[in-house]
């Protein structure tokens, strides 16, 4: 009887662990979106694009336990089939932008991923590599300006915006 009870407890423990791992993986997948309309509800996106992948995340990132204060809320978007003409009219020439740790999202194109990974937790001088330039947009709900940058690469563009920063 005791042995059967131990097996049941062990089986339930294993099943709950598998279930929790599955939820964690699914949660991380839910953070990435390809919905252009939802992105346009967050920030002004005056570019003509055919497809996009994007994510809004806080730093430090919340994984388990009690969430702590968030120092930065950042938006990273990769636009595909970008209309270079509409993109070019919105570029600002010089400046620096702080790249938060973890900004190199795993779903990004290799070159954009490497750019963010190699410059994380530091200031990126703009203009710079990958045809990067400062960019200012506005939050849709508050019209508050948000700053960041855009990098162009072939028919793709990386948009990096700091939506909120603790001062």
N, C-alpha and C positions, 0 to 999 in steps of 0.2 A: 504494500500500500504506500509506504514512504517513498519507495523507488519510483512508483508511477506518478506520485505527486511531484517529485523532483523533475521528472521528464516533462510534465505539463508546464511547470514553471519555466524550465529551460526553453521549451518550445515557444511559449508566449514571449519570453524575453527576446529570443532571436527574431520572431515575427515583428515585434514592436520596433526592434532596431532596424530591420529591413524597411519597415514602413516609414520610420523617421528619416532614414537616408534617402528614400525615394522622394519624400516631401521636400527635403533640402535641395535636391537636384532640380525638382520641378519648380521650386520657388526661384532659383537662380535663372531658370529659363524664362520665367514670367516677366523678369525685369527688362528684357530686350524686346523691343517692339519694331514692327515694320509698318505701323499705321501712320501715314503721313498726316491725316486729319487730326489725330490725337497730338502729334508733335506740334502742329500749328495752333492747337489750343493752349500750349504752354508758352511758346515764344514765337515772335514774328519770324517767318521763314519766307522771304521774298523771292526765293530761288525757284526756278522751274526744274523739278526733278521727277524722274519716273519711278524711282524706288529709294527707300531709305531704311537703315537700321539705326536704332538709337536707344539710349539708356540714360536715365537720371539716377544718380547714386549719391549717397552721403559718405563723407569721410570723417571719422573712421566709419567703416562699413559695419553694419549690424548683422551678426550671424546668429548668436544664441545669447540667452540670458537677458538681463535688463539692459536696454539700450542706454548709452551714454549720450552726452551732448554731441551734436554734429558741428564740426568746424567748417566744412564746405559742403555745398550741394552743387553738383556738377552735371552738365549735360554733355554727352559725347554722341555725335551722330556721324554716320558715314552715308553720304549721298552718292547715288549712282546715276549715270547718264545726266550729269549736271549741264545745264545751259551756261556755258562759260561767259557769255555776254552779260547775262543778268548777274552772275557772280562777281564779275570784275567791277561793276559799278558800286559795289558795297564795300570795297576793300579800303582799309586805312593802312598807311605805310609803316610807321615805326612804333615801337613799344616793347614791353616785356609782359609775359604772362606766366603765372605760377602754375606748374603742372602738379596736380595732387597725386599722392601715392595711389597706385591702383588704377590710374586713368587708362592704362593700356588694357582695354577690355579684350577678352579672349576671342570675341567674334569679329574684331576689326581686321581689315586687310593687312597683310604682313608689313607693308611699308609704314602705314599709319600706326600700327601696333608698336613697331620698333621705334618710331619717332617719340611716342609718348613714354614707352618703357625706358629709353635711354635718357630722357629728360625729366623723369618723375622726381618730385620733391625738390625741384629747382626752377629757376626762371628761364624761360625760353625767349631768346632775343628774336624780335620780329622786325622786318621781314627776315626770313631765314630759309632753311632747307625746305624742300617740298613745296616751294612757292607759298610759304606761310605769311599771312598778313593779319594784323589786328582786325577785329570785327566787333561791332557793337550791335546788339539787338534789343528788344524790349519784351518783358514778360507781358503776356496777353491780359491777365487779370488786373494787374496794377499799373501797367505802362512803365514800370521801373526799368531803367536801362541796365543791361547786363553785358559784361565785356568778356572777350575771349579772342579766338582767332579762327581763321579758315586756312586750310592747306589744300592745294589742288594737285592732283596726280592723274594724268591722262583724262578719263571721263569721270573720275571720282573726286569727291571732296570730303575732307574731315572738318567737322564743325565742333569746336570745343568752347563751351560757355560756362563761366562760373555764375550760377544762379543765385547763390547766397554764400557769404563768407563771414565767419565770426571775427569781430575786431576786438 
